[in-house]
């Protein structure tokens, strides 16, 4: 790793000045507002799906969560397949990646990208390339929390 405290040559200093002069400035506030609004809109749609399951299928608030997540992931996969979610992601940035729909997008994007390699080695072997770490850390975190809860209940008398 290079030492950042190393003194720069006059040419490097001049180059840094030219680089800063021509660097495209990112509209940080605008990007934050877009992410907030689109991410919030996705969450509002998710809440509407939850209410749909509660009122039309007699789920409770506690049991409506799982079908809501599955529905939102399905919507994201469908929109990704039609190319809509990618354009939404370019517009909204992290606002489209943070909700559970970002997981669906990551899974189906890998499947679409590797479909030319075949269904087994291409799609099957690469479908969780982007989302695999989310699954691994989610399962591991759930295990740790369950272990802590079990220890507290068994030995703590709670």
C-alpha positions in Angstrom: 0.0 0.0 0.0 1.4 3.4 -1.0 2.3 5.9 1.7 -0.1 8.8 1.5 2.3 11.1 3.4 4.9 10.9 0.7 5.7 14.2 -0.8 4.4 14.8 -4.3 6.4 16.0 -7.2 5.5 19.3 -8.8 4.1 17.4 -11.8 1.8 15.4 -9.5 0.6 18.5 -7.7 -0.1 20.2 -11.1 -1.9 17.1 -12.3 -4.1 17.0 -9.1 -5.1 20.6 -9.7 -6.1 19.9 -13.3 -8.0 16.8 -12.2 -9.9 18.7 -9.6 -10.7 21.4 -12.1 -12.2 18.9 -14.6 -13.9 16.6 -12.1 -17.6 16.3 -12.5 -19.4 17.3 -9.3 -22.1 14.9 -8.1 -25.4 16.5 -7.0 -25.2 15.0 -3.5 -28.4 16.6 -2.2 -30.4 15.7 -5.3 -29.2 12.1 -5.1 -30.2 11.9 -1.4 -33.6 13.3 -2.1 -34.2 10.8 -5.0 -33.1 7.9 -2.9 -35.3 9.0 0.0 -38.4 9.4 -2.2 -38.0 6.3 -4.3 -37.1 4.1 -1.3 -40.0 5.6 0.6 -42.3 4.9 -2.3 -41.2 1.3 -2.5 -41.9 1.0 1.3 -45.4 2.6 0.8 -46.1 0.0 -1.9 -44.9 -2.7 0.5 -47.2 -1.4 3.2 -50.1 -1.4 0.7 -49.4 -5.0 -0.2 -49.4 -5.8 3.6 -52.8 -4.2 4.0 -54.0 -6.1 0.9 -53.1 -9.4 2.6 -54.6 -8.3 5.9 -58.0 -7.2 4.4 -58.5 -9.7 1.6 -56.9 -12.8 2.9 -57.5 -12.4 6.7 -53.8 -12.4 7.7 -52.8 -10.7 10.9 -50.2 -8.0 11.0 -47.7 -10.5 12.3 -48.4 -13.1 9.6 -48.7 -10.8 6.6 -45.0 -10.0 6.6 -43.8 -13.2 4.8 -46.2 -13.0 1.9 -45.5 -9.3 1.6 -41.8 -9.9 1.3 -42.3 -12.6 -1.3 -44.6 -10.4 -3.3 -42.2 -7.4 -3.2 -39.3 -9.6 -4.3 -41.5 -11.1 -7.1 -42.4 -7.5 -8.2 -38.7 -6.5 -8.3 -37.8 -9.6 -10.3 -40.6 -9.0 -12.8 -39.6 -5.3 -13.2 -35.9 -6.3 -13.6 -36.8 -8.8 -16.3 -38.6 -6.1 -18.2 -35.7 -3.6 -17.7 -37.7 -1.2 -15.6 -36.0 -1.7 -12.2 -32.6 -1.1 -13.7 -33.7 2.4 -14.9 -35.3 3.0 -11.5 -32.0 2.0 -9.9 -30.1 4.5 -12.1 -32.4 7.2 -11.1 -32.8 6.4 -7.4 -29.4 4.9 -6.5 -29.5 3.3 -3.0 -33.2 4.1 -2.6 -33.9 1.2 -4.9 -31.2 -1.1 -3.5 -31.8 -0.9 0.2 -35.4 -2.3 0.5 -36.0 -6.0 0.0 -36.7 -5.3 -3.7 -33.0 -4.7 -4.1 -32.4 -8.4 -3.1 -34.8 -9.5 -5.8 -33.1 -7.3 -8.3 -29.7 -8.7 -7.4 -30.8 -12.3 -7.7 -32.6 -12.0 -11.1 -29.8 -9.7 -12.5 -27.3 -12.5 -12.0 -29.6 -15.1 -13.5 -30.2 -12.9 -16.6 -26.5 -12.1 -17.0 -25.5 -15.8 -16.9 -28.4 -17.4 -18.8 -26.3 -17.8 -22.0 -24.1 -20.3 -20.1 -27.0 -22.7 -19.5 -29.5 -23.3 -16.8 -27.3 -25.5 -14.6 -23.9 -23.9 -14.7 -24.9 -20.5 -15.8 -28.1 -19.6 -13.9 -27.9 -22.2 -11.1 -24.2 -21.6 -10.5 -24.4 -17.8 -10.5 -27.9 -16.8 -9.4 -26.8 -16.0 -5.9 -23.4 -14.4 -6.8 -24.5 -11.0 -5.7 -27.1 -11.9 -3.1 -25.4 -14.9 -1.5 -23.6 -12.9 1.1 -26.9 -11.4 2.2 -28.3 -14.9 2.7 -25.2 -16.2 4.5 -25.0 -13.2 6.9 -28.8 -13.2 7.4 -28.8 -16.9 8.4 -25.7 -16.5 10.6 -27.2 -13.5 12.3 -30.5 -15.3 13.0 -28.5 -18.2 14.4 -26.5 -16.0 16.8 -29.7 -14.2 18.0 -31.5 -17.5 18.5 -28.5 -18.8 20.4 -28.4 -15.7 22.6 -32.1 -15.9 23.2 -31.9 -19.6 24.1 -29.0 -19.0 26.5 -30.9 -16.2 28.2 -34.1 -18.2 28.5 -32.5 -21.4 29.7 -29.9 -20.0 32.1 -31.3 -16.5 32.8 -34.7 -17.5 33.9 -36.4 -14.9 31.7 
